[in-house]
Amino acid sequence: MRYGQLVIGPAGSGKSTYCHMIQQHCETIHRTVYVVNMDPAAEHFDYPVIADIRELVQVTDVMEDEELNFGPNGGLVFCMEFFLQNIEWLEEKLGDSEDDYILFDCPGQIELYTHIPAMRQFADVLKSWNFNICSVFLLDCHFIVDATKMFSGIMTALSSMILLELPHINILSKIDLLSSKAKKSLDKYLDPDPHDLLDEVSAHVDPKYQKLNKAISSLINDYSFVQFLPLDISDEGSKDNVLLQIDMTIQYGEDLDVNTKAMDGADDQD
C-alpha cells in the first residue's frame, strides 16, 4: 500500500509552502515523504521533487503554440488533460515501491476541482495504483476577515470534496500571519455555524439576495463536513495535529500497528 495527499486549493493559499513544511517536518520525525509538482505553470518551489510535470508539459509552451492559441486558464486545462493522456510518464517516475508517502502539489486553478473532471480522473488513477489518498484543501486564513469570503471558501471546499469523492481535509493556512486579536476570534471559523455566517453575510449584502444566501446556508448545514484545521507553521504542535489527522484519514501506519501487535502476541505465546 502507498499513501498520498492531493494538495489543492485556490492560487496563493500556500500549497507549495505546505508541501515544503510537511516534507521538512517528516524529515525531523524520521519519516520519508516525497513531493511531486503537478503544476505545469509553477515558477519556483523550495522542495526537492521526485517528479515534475513541467518535464512533460508546460503552460508557457502551450500558450505559445500558434495552433492551440490558449490563454493561461485554457492552457492549464489542456496541460492536465495532456498529462492524463500520458499518465505512464508519472507511473514510471514513481515506480512501484511499497509504503511510499507522496504529496502531489496541484495547480491553483479552482475549476480543476469544482467542475472539470481532470483531477477526479487523476485521483482514480492513483487509487488504481494502490494509493490510499485524500484531498487536502488549503484556504488562506485571511478569508475569515469577511463572512462573505468565508461563505465563498466553504462552498469551494464543498464543491471540491463532492467532485473528487475522496476523503477530505480542510486546512486554514497562514495562521502564523494573523494578529493576536484575529487568532482569538478563530474558533468560530474552524467549525463554522452556517446560520451565524448567514447573519453576518445578510448584514452586508443586498436584501434581494436573502433567499439565495439562506439556501446556500442550508446546503452547507446539510453537508456538515466542512470543518477546518488551523495550520500555524511556526508551531510544532499545529503541524503534528494536521499530520495526525491526515494519517488517520488515509490509514497511514495501521499495517505497522497490526504487525507490532502480532509480534507481541507471538512473544506472549513463547
Helices and strands as residue ranges (DSSP letters): E 2-8, H 15-28, E 34-37, E 51-52, G 53-55, H 59-64, H 72-85, H 88-94, E 101-105, H 111-114, H 118-128, E 131-140, G 141-145, H 147-164, E 168-173, G 175-177, H 180-184, H 187-190, H 194-202, G 207-209, H 210-222, E 228-230, H 236-250, H 254-269
